[in-house]
């Protein structure tokens, strides 16, 4: 069976969520089965396992609707893409697409780094459900990263194809020291500053948590940084503006909690990253975080800074037990387990494809 994986969404710089998901799954998959990867920039190979590759056009190229004509040359038994937007016109192979979440159908503000024409197309694409239905139904099967998103796909009747959960995960945490109490009253936020992330709720709660500091790990533009600093007590915000993996780990290992007030997510990798290191999660009470955090996490109303502050204070009285439970909960998510689920699916889709061919 020849498996081809679309790795054109791997970042050449620092990973984003799709990039990390792609590399995590494909690395574990390649340890189990021969894989060929598609790239649009040879620098992407630096983050991928040493497997055969094919250089094709980029995912934002005008050629994307017909990229299958380039892929056909490999004569794959099955192709998996970690996005739902891979072109499929003219394909001669079974195809599995991935839909991570439905966030931007409810929060249509596009990423700031997109050029103006792409931002416009982004908004237009997310105004209606029919474009994603068209894309998904042109595949043979669909993957998503959580049960919560799978249920939402079914609720909105987005595809007639079977939907399989191949969970997201965090990179292995390595050796984790025994932790019975946090070293500092530090709260850690890793994520963007788009409106639906609701970072204001975390910042506005700081006056209610005397002495606590909120670490903002991700890159933030100067205007947003100044706005958030104006909401917080002096010295209560620690802005890292893009931490390295090593810095992120060090901050988590000394922290009281990993936190987010997000109103919508497809998974929640920062929860797993923190919990794997024994740092409990204090998170908004939404279905996806109930799924990922389970009984280990502490939940709050994302519309209320006071509710967030109360959740942090509650955690402080339960920290040791929550820390142990967090490590156990995070162990449920790993790239090896996700690759096993995906490999079973790809084998099934390839078999069905051969039957249809016969």
C-alpha positions as CSV (number, residue, x, y, z in Angstrom):
1,X,0.0,0.0,0.0
2,X,1.4,3.4,-1.0
3,X,0.5,6.1,1.5
4,X,1.0,9.7,0.5
5,X,0.7,12.5,3.1
6,X,0.1,16.2,2.2
7,X,2.8,18.0,4.3
8,X,2.5,21.4,2.5
9,X,1.1,23.0,5.7
10,X,4.3,22.4,7.7
11,X,5.8,25.7,8.7
12,X,9.4,26.4,7.7
13,X,9.8,28.5,10.9
14,X,8.0,27.9,14.2
15,X,5.1,25.4,14.1
16,X,1.5,26.5,14.2
17,X,-1.2,24.0,15.2
18,X,-1.7,22.4,11.8
19,X,2.0,22.2,11.2
20,X,2.6,20.5,14.6
21,X,-0.3,18.1,14.0
22,X,1.1,17.2,10.6
23,X,4.6,16.5,11.7
24,X,3.5,14.6,14.8
25,X,1.2,12.3,13.0
26,X,3.4,11.7,9.9
27,X,6.5,10.9,12.0
28,X,4.6,8.3,14.0
29,X,2.9,7.0,10.9
30,X,6.2,6.6,9.1
31,X,7.5,4.5,11.9
32,X,4.7,2.0,11.1
33,X,4.4,2.1,7.4
34,X,6.2,3.4,4.3
35,X,5.1,6.9,3.5
36,X,5.7,9.5,0.8
37,X,5.2,13.1,1.6
38,X,4.1,16.1,-0.5
39,X,5.9,19.4,0.1
40,X,5.8,22.8,-1.6
41,X,9.1,24.0,-0.1
42,X,12.1,21.8,0.4
43,X,12.8,23.5,3.7
44,X,9.7,21.6,5.0
45,X,11.7,18.4,4.9
46,X,13.8,19.6,7.8
47,X,10.9,18.9,10.1
48,X,9.7,15.7,8.5
49,X,11.0,12.1,8.8
50,X,13.5,10.9,6.2
51,X,11.0,9.5,3.7
52,X,10.5,9.9,-0.1
53,X,9.0,13.2,-1.1
54,X,7.4,14.9,-4.1
55,X,7.7,18.7,-4.7
56,X,4.3,20.1,-5.8
57,X,2.6,23.5,-6.0
58,X,1.7,25.3,-2.8
59,X,-1.7,25.0,-1.1
60,X,-2.5,28.7,-1.8
61,X,-1.4,28.5,-5.5
62,X,-4.0,29.1,-8.2
63,X,-3.1,25.5,-9.3
64,X,-4.5,24.0,-6.0
65,X,-7.9,22.9,-7.4
66,X,-6.0,20.6,-9.8
67,X,-3.0,19.6,-7.6
68,X,-4.3,16.0,-7.9
69,X,-2.9,15.9,-11.4
70,X,0.6,16.3,-9.9
71,X,-0.1,13.7,-7.2
72,X,-1.4,11.1,-9.7
73,X,2.2,10.5,-10.9
74,X,2.9,8.7,-7.6
75,X,0.1,6.3,-8.2
76,X,-0.9,6.3,-4.5
77,X,-3.3,3.8,-2.9
78,X,-4.5,6.5,-0.6
79,X,-3.7,10.2,0.2
80,X,-4.3,11.9,3.5
81,X,-4.3,15.7,3.9
82,X,-4.3,17.3,7.3
83,X,-6.6,20.0,5.9
84,X,-9.9,20.0,4.1
85,X,-8.9,22.3,1.3
86,X,-6.6,20.0,-0.7
87,X,-7.7,20.1,-4.4
88,X,-9.2,16.9,-5.8
89,X,-10.2,17.6,-9.4
90,X,-8.8,14.8,-11.6
91,X,-7.6,12.6,-8.8
92,X,-7.1,8.9,-9.5
93,X,-6.7,7.7,-5.9
94,X,-8.8,7.5,-2.6
95,X,-8.6,10.7,-0.6
96,X,-8.9,11.4,3.2
97,X,-9.4,15.0,4.2
98,X,-9.2,16.6,7.7
99,X,-11.5,19.2,9.3
100,X,-10.0,20.4,12.6
101,X,-12.8,22.7,13.8
102,X,-15.6,25.0,12.9
103,X,-14.3,28.0,14.8
104,X,-14.2,30.5,11.9
105,X,-17.8,29.9,11.0
106,X,-18.7,31.6,14.3
107,X,-15.7,33.9,14.5
108,X,-15.0,35.1,11.0
109,X,-12.0,37.4,11.7
110,X,-9.2,36.0,9.6
111,X,-5.6,35.7,10.8
112,X,-3.8,39.0,10.7
113,X,-0.8,37.6,8.8
114,X,-3.0,36.9,5.7
115,X,-2.7,39.3,2.7
116,X,-5.8,41.4,2.0
117,X,-7.1,39.3,-0.9
118,X,-6.8,36.1,1.1
119,X,-8.5,37.8,4.1
120,X,-11.5,38.6,1.9
121,X,-11.7,35.1,0.5
122,X,-11.4,33.7,4.0
123,X,-14.5,35.7,5.1
124,X,-16.5,34.8,2.0
125,X,-15.6,31.1,2.4
126,X,-16.9,31.1,6.0
127,X,-20.2,32.8,5.3
128,X,-22.0,29.6,4.3
129,X,-21.7,25.9,4.9
130,X,-21.9,24.7,1.3
131,X,-18.3,25.2,0.4
132,X,-17.0,22.9,3.2
133,X,-19.8,20.4,2.4
134,X,-18.6,20.3,-1.3
135,X,-15.0,19.8,-0.2
136,X,-15.6,17.0,2.3
137,X,-18.0,15.1,0.1
138,X,-15.4,15.0,-2.7
139,X,-13.2,12.9,-0.3
140,X,-13.7,9.2,0.5
141,X,-13.4,9.7,4.3
142,X,-13.0,12.6,6.7
143,X,-10.7,12.9,9.8
144,X,-11.1,15.3,12.7
145,X,-9.2,15.8,15.9
146,X,-11.8,15.5,18.6
147,X,-15.1,14.0,19.5
148,X,-16.5,17.5,20.0
149,X,-15.7,18.5,16.5
150,X,-17.0,15.2,15.1
151,X,-20.4,15.8,16.8
152,X,-20.6,19.4,15.4
153,X,-19.8,18.1,11.9
154,X,-22.8,15.7,12.3
155,X,-25.0,18.4,13.8
156,X,-24.5,20.6,10.8
157,X,-24.6,17.7,8.4
158,X,-21.4,18.7,6.7
159,X,-20.6,15.4,5.0
160,X,-22.1,12.1,4.0
161,X,-18.6,10.5,4.4
162,X,-17.6,8.6,7.6
163,X,-15.8,10.8,10.1
164,X,-12.9,9.4,12.2
165,X,-11.3,11.0,15.2
166,X,-7.5,11.1,15.0
167,X,-6.7,13.1,18.1
168,X,-4.3,15.9,18.3
169,X,-1.5,15.6,20.9
170,X,1.5,17.3,22.4
171,X,5.1,16.4,21.7
172,X,6.5,14.0,24.4
173,X,7.1,15.8,27.7
174,X,10.2,13.8,28.6
175,X,11.1,13.2,32.2
176,X,8.8,15.1,34.5
177,X,9.9,15.7,38.2
178,X,7.5,14.9,41.0
179,X,5.5,18.1,41.8
180,X,3.6,18.5,45.0
181,X,3.2,22.3,44.9
182,X,3.7,25.1,42.4
183,X,6.9,27.1,42.7
184,X,5.2,30.4,41.8
185,X,1.8,32.0,41.5
186,X,2.2,32.0,37.7
187,X,-0.5,31.4,35.2
188,X,0.5,30.5,31.6
189,X,-1.4,31.3,28.4
190,X,-0.3,29.9,25.1
191,X,-2.3,31.0,22.1
192,X,-3.2,33.7,19.7
193,X,-4.9,37.0,20.6
194,X,-7.8,36.8,18.3
195,X,-11.1,38.0,19.8
196,X,-12.6,34.5,20.4
197,X,-9.6,33.6,22.5
198,X,-11.0,36.0,25.1
199,X,-7.6,36.9,26.7
200,X,-9.2,40.0,28.2
201,X,-11.1,37.8,30.7
202,X,-7.8,36.4,32.0
203,X,-6.2,39.9,32.3
204,X,-9.2,41.5,33.9
205,X,-9.1,38.8,36.7
206,X,-5.6,39.7,37.8
207,X,-6.6,42.4,40.2
208,X,-8.7,39.7,42.0
209,X,-5.6,37.4,42.3
210,X,-3.2,39.5,44.3
211,X,0.4,38.6,43.5
212,X,-0.4,36.3,40.6
213,X,1.3,36.8,37.2
214,X,0.0,35.9,33.8
215,X,2.6,34.8,31.3
216,X,1.6,35.5,27.6
217,X,3.8,33.1,25.7
218,X,2.9,33.8,22.1
219,X,3.8,36.6,19.8
220,X,1.7,39.7,20.2
221,X,1.8,43.0,18.3
222,X,2.7,46.2,20.1
223,X,-0.8,47.7,20.0
224,X,-2.4,44.6,21.6
225,X,0.4,44.4,24.1
226,X,-0.1,48.0,25.2
227,X,-3.9,47.5,25.4
228,X,-3.6,44.4,27.7
229,X,-0.9,46.0,29.9
230,X,-3.3,48.9,30.5
231,X,-5.9,46.4,31.9
232,X,-3.5,44.6,34.3
233,X,-1.9,45.7,37.5
234,X,1.7,46.8,37.2
235,X,4.0,43.9,36.8
236,X,1.2,41.3,36.6
237,X,1.8,40.6,32.9
238,X,4.9,38.8,31.6
239,X,5.0,39.1,27.9
240,X,7.4,36.6,26.2
241,X,6.4,37.6,22.6
242,X,7.1,34.1,21.3
243,X,8.8,31.7,23.7
244,X,11.1,28.9,22.6
245,X,10.0,25.3,23.4
246,X,12.7,25.2,26.2
247,X,11.5,28.5,27.7
248,X,7.8,27.4,27.5
249,X,8.6,24.2,29.3
250,X,10.6,26.0,32.1
251,X,7.7,28.4,32.7
252,X,5.2,25.6,32.8
253,X,7.2,23.5,35.3
254,X,7.1,26.4,37.8
255,X,3.6,27.5,37.2
256,X,0.3,27.1,39.1
257,X,-1.8,26.5,36.0
258,X,-2.1,26.6,32.3
259,X,-5.1,28.8,31.5
260,X,-7.4,29.8,28.7
261,X,-10.7,31.6,28.5
262,X,-11.3,30.7,24.8
263,X,-14.9,30.5,23.6
264,X,-14.2,28.0,20.8
265,X,-11.5,25.4,20.1
266,X,-11.1,22.3,18.0
267,X,-8.8,20.6,20.5
268,X,-6.6,22.4,23.0
269,X,-3.0,21.5,22.7
270,X,-1.8,23.9,25.5
271,X,-4.0,22.0,28.0
272,X,-2.2,18.7,27.1
273,X,1.2,20.4,27.1
274,X,0.7,21.8,30.6
275,X,-1.0,18.7,32.1
276,X,1.7,16.4,30.8
277,X,4.2,18.4,32.9
278,X,2.0,18.2,36.0
279,X,0.6,21.7,35.6
280,X,-3.2,21.7,36.0
281,X,-5.5,23.4,33.6
282,X,-7.9,26.2,34.5
283,X,-10.1,26.6,31.4
284,X,-13.4,27.9,30.1
285,X,-16.3,25.6,30.5
286,X,-16.9,24.6,26.9
287,X,-17.5,21.1,25.5
288,X,-14.0,20.6,24.0
289,X,-12.2,21.4,27.2
290,X,-14.5,19.1,29.1
291,X,-13.5,16.4,26.6
292,X,-9.7,17.1,26.8
293,X,-9.4,18.1,30.5
294,X,-11.8,15.6,32.0
295,X,-11.8,15.5,35.8
296,X,-8.3,16.9,36.0
297,X,-9.1,20.4,34.9
298,X,-10.9,23.2,36.7
299,X,-13.6,25.1,34.7
300,X,-15.0,28.6,34.8
301,X,-17.5,30.8,33.0
302,X,-15.6,32.6,30.2
303,X,-17.8,35.6,30.4
304,X,-16.8,36.3,34.0
305,X,-13.3,37.4,35.2
306,X,-14.5,36.7,38.8
307,X,-15.4,33.1,37.9
308,X,-11.8,32.7,36.5
309,X,-10.3,34.1,39.7
310,X,-12.5,31.8,41.8
311,X,-11.4,28.8,39.8
312,X,-7.7,29.7,40.3
313,X,-8.2,30.0,44.1
314,X,-10.1,26.7,44.2
315,X,-7.2,25.0,42.4
316,X,-4.7,26.3,45.0
317,X,-6.4,24.1,47.6
318,X,-6.4,21.0,45.4
319,X,-3.1,21.5,43.5
320,X,-1.3,18.3,44.3
321,X,-4.2,16.0,43.5
322,X,-4.9,17.9,40.3
323,X,-1.3,17.8,39.2
324,X,-1.2,14.0,39.5
325,X,-4.5,13.7,37.7
326,X,-3.3,16.0,34.9
327,X,-0.3,13.8,34.1
328,X,-2.6,10.8,33.9
329,X,-5.1,12.6,31.7
330,X,-2.5,13.9,29.3
331,X,-1.1,10.4,28.8
332,X,-4.4,9.6,26.9
333,X,-3.1,11.8,24.0
334,X,0.0,10.8,22.0
335,X,1.1,10.7,18.4
336,X,1.6,7.0,18.4
337,X,-2.0,6.3,19.3
338,X,-3.2,8.8,16.7
339,X,-1.1,7.3,14.0
340,X,-2.5,3.8,14.8
341,X,-6.1,5.1,14.3
342,X,-5.1,6.9,11.1
343,X,-3.3,3.8,9.7
344,X,-6.3,1.6,10.2
345,X,-8.5,4.2,8.4
346,X,-6.1,4.5,5.5
347,X,-5.9,0.8,5.1
348,X,-9.7,0.6,5.0
349,X,-10.1,3.4,2.5
350,X,-7.4,1.9,0.3
351,X,-9.1,-1.5,0.3
352,X,-12.4,0.1,-0.6
353,X,-10.6,2.0,-3.4
354,X,-9.2,-1.2,-4.8
355,X,-12.6,-2.9,-4.8
356,X,-14.1,-0.1,-6.7
357,X,-11.2,-0.2,-9.2
358,X,-11.7,-3.9,-9.7
